[in-house]
């Protein structure tokens, strides 16, 4: 189904946060008094609220349909003809639910930030890049043309650099990661400053973005299109031609080059270190970055790629299967390593970062099981591979729980004046709302029956069990070890 109104809705959704954050950014350039700038922050939050309302409208109006909006943007000549790049949006099962989650979390965390950063010395900087961050994620979520999607992808990377290094003066030890004053081997500092953490994040992400862009170009040239989800009137990527042209080795190389983007964005092994040090940013940034935006973007793009390959009927081709098998082990190794990091750390936000890394590994690994399990779920017009549905369900649960835990952690850091674990039940009695919010989020994500986490973890186990004969017992053992380590890491969270 084609909807001309979808383009107008998307334009308003993407531009409102940026336009309404512009006044505080401009004011901050000339007058950096936070008391006078604070009223303009409400405009920025209103922009986020408009996006959340539009995402809700899309969810309600297009509940079971695939709706697309495409207008030609540019035509690029190639040796075999030309490729049309589209300003292209699609509303399908993944995008409509991911968009709703992203928009509302950005809005809610934005409300939290009004008080949390009320007296910050960089209010204009924060709100402009926070809103640009949210808009970039929404563009990544709804875009249907790979090059158009890549614009949002790059906006995420640039905004994350600006937000992780928000406190660029490095003048407050409370914003560091690690123990200030201690040394590691070779006299290396045991702490990371905000300015260095921002550089580390953007350098790692850029390492993955360049091969990904090259892969997108190759896909367009060989596949004749960059459209992921097939829609009427616009041809999608001809994956069969891509694979037949490249052969098994070439297909593996192309898909792995593309996946370097999601691997780095979602902190998969060996590109995981930046995620832990990214905790130097304000807690609002950590909550949004670690829930439904930056790190989830890599997993989400992998799900969209899987959806496209499945629809084209090439998901079980040998070259595709090899890349997916590699990703199974990369994801599950990341899950185990992230959980072990969380077990060994006693810094509140970094524990949550390790847990996030572990969860991202589970999402990536479970999604990668798609070629090896034939079951699909029919939801209206949608046909969703079972493994993708399970991993996406975990993404939603993780986003809601982790955003809650990060916001509480920021509150605790300000109350206790330390980044490290401390406190007891007496502190929990004095901060009842924070205590119960932490408890609810932790047991939901931890898989305590009859809450959602229990059923999602059970589904993940079922998917892994069904594919043992193909992917091997090594993957199943990794999943069991990672699950145990993840559960143990939650013991590091105290009131």
One Martini backbone bead per residue (centre of mass of N, CA, C, O) as a GRO file, in nm:
protein
  495
    1UNK     BB    1   0.097   0.035   0.020
    2UNK     BB    2   0.028   0.381  -0.056
    3UNK     BB    3   0.138   0.693   0.119
    4UNK     BB    4   0.147   1.036   0.097
    5UNK     BB    5   0.127   1.113   0.411
    6UNK     BB    6   0.389   0.983   0.520
    7UNK     BB    7   0.594   1.201   0.437
    8UNK     BB    8   0.479   1.426   0.620
    9UNK     BB    9   0.508   1.280   0.887
   10UNK     BB   10   0.814   1.231   0.870
   11UNK     BB   11   0.904   1.521   0.845
   12UNK     BB   12   0.787   1.610   1.119
   13UNK     BB   13   0.930   1.402   1.299
   14UNK     BB   14   1.234   1.486   1.216
   15UNK     BB   15   1.222   1.815   1.242
   16UNK     BB   16   1.108   1.902   1.518
   17UNK     BB   17   1.352   1.849   1.711
   18UNK     BB   18   1.552   2.037   1.559
   19UNK     BB   19   1.398   2.308   1.543
   20UNK     BB   20   1.328   2.320   1.865
   21UNK     BB   21   1.652   2.318   1.937
   22UNK     BB   22   1.773   2.575   1.804
   23UNK     BB   23   1.725   2.812   2.006
   24UNK     BB   24   1.918   2.706   2.235
   25UNK     BB   25   2.170   2.688   2.060
   26UNK     BB   26   2.183   2.987   1.977
   27UNK     BB   27   2.176   3.113   2.259
   28UNK     BB   28   2.434   2.968   2.367
   29UNK     BB   29   2.638   3.117   2.177
   30UNK     BB   30   2.571   3.410   2.339
   31UNK     BB   31   2.433   3.269   2.611
   32UNK     BB   32   2.553   3.068   2.899
   33UNK     BB   33   2.301   3.092   3.080
   34UNK     BB   34   2.106   2.846   3.224
   35UNK     BB   35   1.867   3.014   3.340
   36UNK     BB   36   1.785   3.141   3.054
   37UNK     BB   37   1.785   2.868   2.881
   38UNK     BB   38   1.580   2.666   3.008
   39UNK     BB   39   1.304   2.736   2.864
   40UNK     BB   40   1.408   2.625   2.580
   41UNK     BB   41   1.404   2.319   2.655
   42UNK     BB   42   1.097   2.276   2.619
   43UNK     BB   43   1.100   2.287   2.313
   44UNK     BB   44   1.267   2.034   2.267
   45UNK     BB   45   1.059   1.843   2.404
   46UNK     BB   46   0.825   1.906   2.218
   47UNK     BB   47   0.957   1.784   1.968
   48UNK     BB   48   0.960   1.496   2.086
   49UNK     BB   49   0.651   1.479   2.130
   50UNK     BB   50   0.569   1.494   1.835
   51UNK     BB   51   0.709   1.232   1.751
   52UNK     BB   52   0.551   1.046   1.944
   53UNK     BB   53   0.270   1.103   1.827
   54UNK     BB   54   0.329   1.010   1.537
   55UNK     BB   55   0.414   0.721   1.607
   56UNK     BB   56   0.137   0.651   1.724
   57UNK     BB   57  -0.032   0.705   1.473
   58UNK     BB   58   0.108   0.493   1.296
   59UNK     BB   59   0.040   0.250   1.477
   60UNK     BB   60  -0.276   0.284   1.448
   61UNK     BB   61  -0.325   0.324   1.130
   62UNK     BB   62  -0.079   0.089   1.066
   63UNK     BB   63  -0.098  -0.215   1.200
   64UNK     BB   64  -0.108  -0.445   0.923
   65UNK     BB   65   0.068  -0.275   0.726
   66UNK     BB   66   0.241  -0.192   0.424
   67UNK     BB   67   0.396   0.125   0.414
   68UNK     BB   68   0.491   0.363   0.153
   69UNK     BB   69   0.754   0.611   0.068
   70UNK     BB   70   0.846   0.739  -0.266
   71UNK     BB   71   1.117   0.947  -0.389
   72UNK     BB   72   1.320   1.067  -0.604
   73UNK     BB   73   1.658   1.191  -0.570
   74UNK     BB   74   1.879   1.011  -0.735
   75UNK     BB   75   2.100   0.941  -1.018
   76UNK     BB   76   2.327   0.671  -1.068
   77UNK     BB   77   2.577   0.582  -1.258
   78UNK     BB   78   2.662   0.279  -1.431
   79UNK     BB   79   2.793   0.023  -1.620
   80UNK     BB   80   2.472  -0.113  -1.623
   81UNK     BB   81   2.348   0.192  -1.568
   82UNK     BB   82   2.130   0.260  -1.290
   83UNK     BB   83   2.062   0.433  -0.974
   84UNK     BB   84   1.796   0.486  -0.754
   85UNK     BB   85   1.755   0.728  -0.513
   86UNK     BB   86   1.555   0.732  -0.218
   87UNK     BB   87   1.299   0.879  -0.050
   88UNK     BB   88   1.246   0.632   0.203
   89UNK     BB   89   0.958   0.482   0.354
   90UNK     BB   90   0.864   0.237   0.615
   91UNK     BB   91   0.580   0.039   0.732
   92UNK     BB   92   0.641  -0.216   0.957
   93UNK     BB   93   0.692  -0.420   1.205
   94UNK     BB   94   0.968  -0.300   1.288
   95UNK     BB   95   0.938   0.014   1.246
   96UNK     BB   96   0.680   0.080   1.410
   97UNK     BB   97   0.791  -0.028   1.689
   98UNK     BB   98   1.067   0.115   1.698
   99UNK     BB   99   0.961   0.404   1.668
  100UNK     BB  100   0.787   0.410   1.921
  101UNK     BB  101   1.013   0.351   2.122
  102UNK     BB  102   1.209   0.580   2.054
  103UNK     BB  103   1.026   0.832   2.086
  104UNK     BB  104   0.936   0.786   2.385
  105UNK     BB  105   1.212   0.764   2.520
  106UNK     BB  106   1.317   1.040   2.431
  107UNK     BB  107   1.096   1.200   2.577
  108UNK     BB  108   1.125   1.094   2.870
  109UNK     BB  109   1.431   1.157   2.897
  110UNK     BB  110   1.391   1.457   2.841
  111UNK     BB  111   1.233   1.521   3.097
  112UNK     BB  112   1.456   1.432   3.292
  113UNK     BB  113   1.669   1.650   3.178
  114UNK     BB  114   1.551   1.915   3.278
  115UNK     BB  115   1.667   1.858   3.572
  116UNK     BB  116   1.945   1.714   3.545
  117UNK     BB  117   2.046   1.977   3.335
  118UNK     BB  118   1.968   2.269   3.438
  119UNK     BB  119   2.296   2.364   3.520
  120UNK     BB  120   2.439   2.337   3.269
  121UNK     BB  121   2.712   2.458   3.056
  122UNK     BB  122   2.565   2.286   2.782
  123UNK     BB  123   2.264   2.310   2.683
  124UNK     BB  124   2.266   2.358   2.376
  125UNK     BB  125   2.438   2.116   2.301
  126UNK     BB  126   2.268   1.896   2.420
  127UNK     BB  127   1.985   1.946   2.279
  128UNK     BB  128   2.071   1.932   1.989
  129UNK     BB  129   2.209   1.643   1.997
  130UNK     BB  130   1.978   1.489   2.118
  131UNK     BB  131   1.770   1.548   1.889
  132UNK     BB  132   1.949   1.448   1.658
  133UNK     BB  133   1.971   1.163   1.762
  134UNK     BB  134   1.669   1.092   1.751
  135UNK     BB  135   1.624   1.160   1.448
  136UNK     BB  136   1.837   0.963   1.335
  137UNK     BB  137   1.701   0.707   1.439
  138UNK     BB  138   1.430   0.743   1.291
  139UNK     BB  139   1.554   0.734   1.010
  140UNK     BB  140   1.677   0.451   1.037
  141UNK     BB  141   1.410   0.302   1.093
  142UNK     BB  142   1.223   0.408   0.830
  143UNK     BB  143   1.414   0.350   0.624
  144UNK     BB  144   1.450   0.185   0.280
  145UNK     BB  145   1.713   0.315   0.191
  146UNK     BB  146   2.039   0.261   0.244
  147UNK     BB  147   2.153   0.551   0.196
  148UNK     BB  148   1.939   0.698   0.361
  149UNK     BB  149   2.000   0.542   0.621
  150UNK     BB  150   2.302   0.632   0.645
  151UNK     BB  151   2.244   0.917   0.740
  152UNK     BB  152   2.133   0.839   1.015
  153UNK     BB  153   2.377   0.671   1.103
  154UNK     BB  154   2.575   0.918   1.104
  155UNK     BB  155   2.418   1.091   1.303
  156UNK     BB  156   2.465   0.905   1.540
  157UNK     BB  157   2.774   0.920   1.554
  158UNK     BB  158   2.805   1.227   1.587
  159UNK     BB  159   2.619   1.262   1.838
  160UNK     BB  160   2.771   1.068   2.026
  161UNK     BB  161   3.027   1.230   2.042
  162UNK     BB  162   2.896   1.490   2.165
  163UNK     BB  163   2.769   1.339   2.424
  164UNK     BB  164   3.002   1.180   2.551
  165UNK     BB  165   3.175   1.472   2.539
  166UNK     BB  166   3.019   1.697   2.691
  167UNK     BB  167   3.243   1.698   2.936
  168UNK     BB  168   3.528   1.819   2.801
  169UNK     BB  169   3.699   1.936   3.054
  170UNK     BB  170   3.766   1.714   3.271
  171UNK     BB  171   3.668   1.842   3.584
  172UNK     BB  172   3.500   1.565   3.672
  173UNK     BB  173   3.523   1.264   3.825
  174UNK     BB  174   3.214   1.177   3.804
  175UNK     BB  175   3.251   1.144   3.470
  176UNK     BB  176   3.411   0.907   3.487
  177UNK     BB  177   3.594   0.605   3.408
  178UNK     BB  178   3.705   0.475   3.672
  179UNK     BB  179   3.993   0.496   3.877
  180UNK     BB  180   4.119   0.762   4.005
  181UNK     BB  181   4.486   0.723   4.025
  182UNK     BB  182   4.511   0.463   3.893
  183UNK     BB  183   4.705   0.181   3.768
  184UNK     BB  184   4.832   0.004   3.514
  185UNK     BB  185   4.996  -0.131   3.297
  186UNK     BB  186   5.247   0.073   3.194
  187UNK     BB  187   5.117   0.325   3.344
  188UNK     BB  188   4.819   0.313   3.291
  189UNK     BB  189   4.531   0.447   3.316
  190UNK     BB  190   4.218   0.360   3.502
  191UNK     BB  191   4.093   0.595   3.329
  192UNK     BB  192   3.823   0.791   3.168
  193UNK     BB  193   3.751   1.053   2.976
  194UNK     BB  194   3.527   1.222   2.793
  195UNK     BB  195   3.708   1.304   2.551
  196UNK     BB  196   3.827   1.017   2.500
  197UNK     BB  197   3.562   0.857   2.473
  198UNK     BB  198   3.462   1.003   2.220
  199UNK     BB  199   3.697   0.925   2.038
  200UNK     BB  200   3.670   0.617   2.071
  201UNK     BB  201   3.389   0.590   1.951
  202UNK     BB  202   3.430   0.723   1.666
  203UNK     BB  203   3.667   0.543   1.575
  204UNK     BB  204   3.523   0.271   1.585
  205UNK     BB  205   3.276   0.337   1.406
  206UNK     BB  206   3.435   0.430   1.154
  207UNK     BB  207   3.561   0.152   1.092
  208UNK     BB  208   3.268   0.035   1.005
  209UNK     BB  209   3.145   0.247   0.800
  210UNK     BB  210   3.321   0.221   0.544
  211UNK     BB  211   3.260  -0.074   0.460
  212UNK     BB  212   2.955  -0.032   0.455
  213UNK     BB  213   2.948   0.175   0.223
  214UNK     BB  214   3.083  -0.009   0.016
  215UNK     BB  215   2.862  -0.229   0.028
  216UNK     BB  216   2.628  -0.053  -0.065
  217UNK     BB  217   2.745   0.008  -0.342
  218UNK     BB  218   2.761  -0.288  -0.437
  219UNK     BB  219   2.463  -0.357  -0.406
  220UNK     BB  220   2.358  -0.146  -0.607
  221UNK     BB  221   2.515  -0.239  -0.860
  222UNK     BB  222   2.429  -0.551  -0.849
  223UNK     BB  223   2.106  -0.510  -0.751
  224UNK     BB  224   1.971  -0.225  -0.870
  225UNK     BB  225   1.927  -0.156  -0.554
  226UNK     BB  226   1.836  -0.010  -0.204
  227UNK     BB  227   1.581  -0.166  -0.138
  228UNK     BB  228   1.460  -0.364   0.115
  229UNK     BB  229   1.147  -0.336   0.099
  230UNK     BB  230   0.902  -0.448  -0.079
  231UNK     BB  231   0.729  -0.237  -0.317
  232UNK     BB  232   0.513  -0.083  -0.497
  233UNK     BB  233   0.692   0.048  -0.787
  234UNK     BB  234   0.956  -0.071  -0.630
  235UNK     BB  235   1.253  -0.210  -0.647
  236UNK     BB  236   1.445  -0.437  -0.507
  237UNK     BB  237   1.691  -0.612  -0.419
  238UNK     BB  238   1.893  -0.834  -0.615
  239UNK     BB  239   2.021  -1.091  -0.452
  240UNK     BB  240   2.067  -1.311  -0.664
  241UNK     BB  241   2.264  -1.143  -0.838
  242UNK     BB  242   2.475  -1.086  -0.626
  243UNK     BB  243   2.544  -1.386  -0.558
  244UNK     BB  244   2.605  -1.493  -0.849
  245UNK     BB  245   2.838  -1.292  -0.904
  246UNK     BB  246   3.024  -1.353  -0.636
  247UNK     BB  247   2.968  -1.585  -0.475
  248UNK     BB  248   3.062  -1.713  -0.184
  249UNK     BB  249   3.308  -1.537  -0.106
  250UNK     BB  250   3.189  -1.260  -0.195
  251UNK     BB  251   2.941  -1.267  -0.011
  252UNK     BB  252   3.086  -1.278   0.256
  253UNK     BB  253   3.250  -1.018   0.220
  254UNK     BB  254   3.011  -0.823   0.179
  255UNK     BB  255   2.848  -0.884   0.443
  256UNK     BB  256   3.083  -0.825   0.641
  257UNK     BB  257   3.123  -0.533   0.557
  258UNK     BB  258   2.841  -0.446   0.639
  259UNK     BB  259   2.861  -0.564   0.945
  260UNK     BB  260   3.069  -0.366   1.064
  261UNK     BB  261   2.868  -0.159   1.148
  262UNK     BB  262   2.695  -0.324   1.354
  263UNK     BB  263   2.930  -0.426   1.524
  264UNK     BB  264   3.027  -0.144   1.626
  265UNK     BB  265   2.759  -0.016   1.725
  266UNK     BB  266   2.698  -0.301   1.904
  267UNK     BB  267   2.961  -0.403   2.046
  268UNK     BB  268   3.121  -0.624   1.911
  269UNK     BB  269   3.336  -0.854   1.882
  270UNK     BB  270   3.623  -0.638   1.906
  271UNK     BB  271   3.412  -0.357   1.947
  272UNK     BB  272   3.351  -0.297   2.285
  273UNK     BB  273   3.504  -0.077   2.461
  274UNK     BB  274   3.346   0.192   2.405
  275UNK     BB  275   3.088   0.130   2.574
  276UNK     BB  276   3.207   0.159   2.862
  277UNK     BB  277   3.332   0.459   2.824
  278UNK     BB  278   3.052   0.606   2.747
  279UNK     BB  279   2.977   0.681   3.060
  280UNK     BB  280   3.071   0.993   3.052
  281UNK     BB  281   2.808   1.068   2.999
  282UNK     BB  282   2.519   1.154   3.054
  283UNK     BB  283   2.261   0.970   3.170
  284UNK     BB  284   2.069   1.038   2.940
  285UNK     BB  285   2.255   0.923   2.724
  286UNK     BB  286   2.283   0.637   2.832
  287UNK     BB  287   1.981   0.566   2.823
  288UNK     BB  288   1.945   0.607   2.513
  289UNK     BB  289   2.193   0.458   2.391
  290UNK     BB  290   2.119   0.173   2.565
  291UNK     BB  291   1.832   0.118   2.442
  292UNK     BB  292   1.696   0.251   2.132
  293UNK     BB  293   1.959   0.332   1.970
  294UNK     BB  294   2.266   0.312   1.893
  295UNK     BB  295   2.312   0.002   1.975
  296UNK     BB  296   2.038  -0.094   1.840
  297UNK     BB  297   2.092  -0.025   1.541
  298UNK     BB  298   2.263  -0.268   1.457
  299UNK     BB  299   2.051  -0.486   1.512
  300UNK     BB  300   1.824  -0.365   1.341
  301UNK     BB  301   1.971  -0.377   1.066
  302UNK     BB  302   2.004  -0.683   1.074
  303UNK     BB  303   1.700  -0.740   1.068
  304UNK     BB  304   1.644  -0.600   0.797
  305UNK     BB  305   1.836  -0.773   0.632
  306UNK     BB  306   1.699  -1.042   0.697
  307UNK     BB  307   1.424  -0.968   0.581
  308UNK     BB  308   1.529  -0.927   0.289
  309UNK     BB  309   1.660  -1.207   0.242
  310UNK     BB  310   1.403  -1.369   0.297
  311UNK     BB  311   1.216  -1.240   0.079
  312UNK     BB  312   1.430  -1.334  -0.157
  313UNK     BB  313   1.523  -1.644  -0.090
  314UNK     BB  314   1.859  -1.632   0.033
  315UNK     BB  315   1.917  -1.723   0.338
  316UNK     BB  316   2.036  -2.033   0.242
  317UNK     BB  317   2.279  -1.950   0.119
  318UNK     BB  318   2.600  -2.020   0.167
  319UNK     BB  319   2.720  -1.730   0.203
  320UNK     BB  320   2.504  -1.639   0.405
  321UNK     BB  321   2.539  -1.861   0.621
  322UNK     BB  322   2.827  -1.796   0.699
  323UNK     BB  323   2.776  -1.512   0.811
  324UNK     BB  324   2.568  -1.609   1.024
  325UNK     BB  325   2.757  -1.799   1.178
  326UNK     BB  326   2.958  -1.586   1.264
  327UNK     BB  327   2.741  -1.413   1.420
  328UNK     BB  328   2.666  -1.612   1.633
  329UNK     BB  329   2.952  -1.617   1.771
  330UNK     BB  330   2.988  -1.318   1.814
  331UNK     BB  331   2.736  -1.271   1.987
  332UNK     BB  332   2.788  -1.489   2.216
  333UNK     BB  333   3.065  -1.381   2.299
  334UNK     BB  334   2.962  -1.103   2.378
  335UNK     BB  335   2.768  -1.197   2.597
  336UNK     BB  336   2.984  -1.320   2.780
  337UNK     BB  337   3.181  -1.081   2.809
  338UNK     BB  338   2.980  -0.872   2.919
  339UNK     BB  339   2.906  -1.030   3.177
  340UNK     BB  340   3.194  -1.041   3.292
  341UNK     BB  341   3.233  -0.743   3.319
  342UNK     BB  342   2.993  -0.694   3.514
  343UNK     BB  343   3.112  -0.880   3.744
  344UNK     BB  344   3.400  -0.698   3.775
  345UNK     BB  345   3.223  -0.447   3.840
  346UNK     BB  346   3.151  -0.137   4.065
  347UNK     BB  347   3.009   0.045   3.843
  348UNK     BB  348   2.708   0.128   3.774
  349UNK     BB  349   2.705   0.205   3.461
  350UNK     BB  350   2.908  -0.024   3.375
  351UNK     BB  351   2.735  -0.260   3.444
  352UNK     BB  352   2.513  -0.182   3.238
  353UNK     BB  353   2.701  -0.191   2.992
  354UNK     BB  354   2.772  -0.490   3.010
  355UNK     BB  355   2.479  -0.585   2.991
  356UNK     BB  356   2.426  -0.462   2.714
  357UNK     BB  357   2.637  -0.617   2.560
  358UNK     BB  358   2.512  -0.892   2.620
  359UNK     BB  359   2.232  -0.840   2.492
  360UNK     BB  360   2.334  -0.776   2.207
  361UNK     BB  361   2.452  -1.055   2.160
  362UNK     BB  362   2.188  -1.207   2.174
  363UNK     BB  363   2.042  -1.061   1.944
  364UNK     BB  364   2.247  -1.126   1.724
  365UNK     BB  365   2.259  -1.439   1.756
  366UNK     BB  366   1.955  -1.500   1.717
  367UNK     BB  367   1.915  -1.367   1.441
  368UNK     BB  368   2.143  -1.560   1.305
  369UNK     BB  369   1.941  -1.822   1.311
  370UNK     BB  370   1.742  -1.797   1.067
  371UNK     BB  371   1.860  -2.007   0.846
  372UNK     BB  372   1.817  -2.262   1.076
  373UNK     BB  373   1.502  -2.166   1.098
  374UNK     BB  374   1.180  -2.192   0.940
  375UNK     BB  375   1.011  -2.029   1.115
  376UNK     BB  376   0.707  -1.830   1.107
  377UNK     BB  377   0.526  -1.517   1.141
  378UNK     BB  378   0.190  -1.402   1.115
  379UNK     BB  379   0.126  -1.036   1.069
  380UNK     BB  380  -0.076  -0.995   0.863
  381UNK     BB  381   0.139  -0.890   0.611
  382UNK     BB  382   0.343  -1.024   0.782
  383UNK     BB  383   0.670  -1.193   0.769
  384UNK     BB  384   0.829  -1.337   1.053
  385UNK     BB  385   1.095  -1.451   1.171
  386UNK     BB  386   1.136  -1.606   1.461
  387UNK     BB  387   1.419  -1.505   1.547
  388UNK     BB  388   1.351  -1.205   1.508
  389UNK     BB  389   1.115  -1.186   1.706
  390UNK     BB  390   1.271  -1.265   1.959
  391UNK     BB  391   1.492  -1.045   1.944
  392UNK     BB  392   1.292  -0.801   1.934
  393UNK     BB  393   1.158  -0.852   2.206
  394UNK     BB  394   1.420  -0.813   2.364
  395UNK     BB  395   1.476  -0.523   2.277
  396UNK     BB  396   1.228  -0.397   2.409
  397UNK     BB  397   1.272  -0.490   2.699
  398UNK     BB  398   1.556  -0.375   2.732
  399UNK     BB  399   1.492  -0.077   2.683
  400UNK     BB  400   1.295  -0.032   2.919
  401UNK     BB  401   1.478  -0.135   3.149
  402UNK     BB  402   1.746   0.025   3.096
  403UNK     BB  403   1.636   0.309   3.118
  404UNK     BB  404   1.552   0.285   3.411
  405UNK     BB  405   1.832   0.208   3.534
  406UNK     BB  406   1.984   0.463   3.445
  407UNK     BB  407   1.811   0.679   3.583
  408UNK     BB  408   1.859   0.572   3.867
  409UNK     BB  409   2.168   0.588   3.867
  410UNK     BB  410   2.185   0.895   3.839
  411UNK     BB  411   2.042   0.952   4.104
  412UNK     BB  412   2.243   0.798   4.289
  413UNK     BB  413   2.498   0.958   4.222
  414UNK     BB  414   2.384   1.229   4.343
  415UNK     BB  415   2.322   1.123   4.630
  416UNK     BB  416   2.615   0.967   4.688
  417UNK     BB  417   2.871   1.083   4.526
  418UNK     BB  418   2.898   0.811   4.341
  419UNK     BB  419   2.979   0.557   4.097
  420UNK     BB  420   2.976   0.347   4.313
  421UNK     BB  421   2.893   0.096   4.495
  422UNK     BB  422   2.631   0.173   4.731
  423UNK     BB  423   2.446   0.062   5.002
  424UNK     BB  424   2.109  -0.012   5.128
  425UNK     BB  425   1.803  -0.059   5.263
  426UNK     BB  426   1.789   0.227   5.374
  427UNK     BB  427   1.811   0.366   5.102
  428UNK     BB  428   1.558   0.225   4.986
  429UNK     BB  429   1.355   0.352   5.192
  430UNK     BB  430   1.424   0.658   5.102
  431UNK     BB  431   1.403   0.535   4.781
  432UNK     BB  432   1.140   0.385   4.674
  433UNK     BB  433   1.101   0.441   4.374
  434UNK     BB  434   1.385   0.353   4.286
  435UNK     BB  435   1.376   0.069   4.403
  436UNK     BB  436   1.120  -0.040   4.247
  437UNK     BB  437   1.223   0.022   3.964
  438UNK     BB  438   1.469  -0.161   3.976
  439UNK     BB  439   1.323  -0.422   4.043
  440UNK     BB  440   1.133  -0.435   3.798
  441UNK     BB  441   1.351  -0.422   3.573
  442UNK     BB  442   1.528  -0.665   3.665
  443UNK     BB  443   1.308  -0.896   3.669
  444UNK     BB  444   1.216  -0.860   3.379
  445UNK     BB  445   1.499  -0.906   3.240
  446UNK     BB  446   1.584  -1.176   3.413
  447UNK     BB  447   1.335  -1.400   3.401
  448UNK     BB  448   1.079  -1.375   3.584
  449UNK     BB  449   0.815  -1.533   3.670
  450UNK     BB  450   0.558  -1.410   3.448
  451UNK     BB  451   0.733  -1.235   3.293
  452UNK     BB  452   0.854  -1.148   2.987
  453UNK     BB  453   1.149  -1.250   3.019
  454UNK     BB  454   1.086  -1.549   3.047
  455UNK     BB  455   0.963  -1.597   2.759
  456UNK     BB  456   1.205  -1.492   2.598
  457UNK     BB  457   1.419  -1.684   2.710
  458UNK     BB  458   1.270  -1.939   2.625
  459UNK     BB  459   1.273  -1.874   2.320
  460UNK     BB  460   1.578  -1.865   2.289
  461UNK     BB  461   1.626  -2.155   2.376
  462UNK     BB  462   1.451  -2.286   2.155
  463UNK     BB  463   1.607  -2.179   1.910
  464UNK     BB  464   1.880  -2.300   1.989
  465UNK     BB  465   1.790  -2.597   2.004
  466UNK     BB  466   1.686  -2.622   1.701
  467UNK     BB  467   2.010  -2.547   1.593
  468UNK     BB  468   2.236  -2.743   1.688
  469UNK     BB  469   2.286  -2.931   1.435
  470UNK     BB  470   2.410  -2.678   1.271
  471UNK     BB  471   2.585  -2.480   1.474
  472UNK     BB  472   2.634  -2.629   1.731
  473UNK     BB  473   2.734  -2.672   2.066
  474UNK     BB  474   2.901  -2.415   2.108
  475UNK     BB  475   2.666  -2.209   2.100
  476UNK     BB  476   2.500  -2.329   2.334
  477UNK     BB  477   2.720  -2.301   2.550
  478UNK     BB  478   2.751  -1.997   2.526
  479UNK     BB  479   2.460  -1.930   2.608
  480UNK     BB  480   2.469  -2.057   2.891
  481UNK     BB  481   2.709  -1.896   3.003
  482UNK     BB  482   2.589  -1.614   2.947
  483UNK     BB  483   2.337  -1.648   3.120
  484UNK     BB  484   2.481  -1.696   3.389
  485UNK     BB  485   2.654  -1.435   3.389
  486UNK     BB  486   2.416  -1.239   3.371
  487UNK     BB  487   2.282  -1.317   3.636
  488UNK     BB  488   2.532  -1.252   3.816
  489UNK     BB  489   2.558  -0.948   3.737
  490UNK     BB  490   2.292  -0.856   3.887
  491UNK     BB  491   2.431  -0.868   4.176
  492UNK     BB  492   2.566  -0.570   4.133
  493UNK     BB  493   2.288  -0.458   4.210
  494UNK     BB  494   2.215  -0.184   4.422
  495UNK     BB  495   2.047   0.052   4.623
   0.00000   0.00000   0.00000
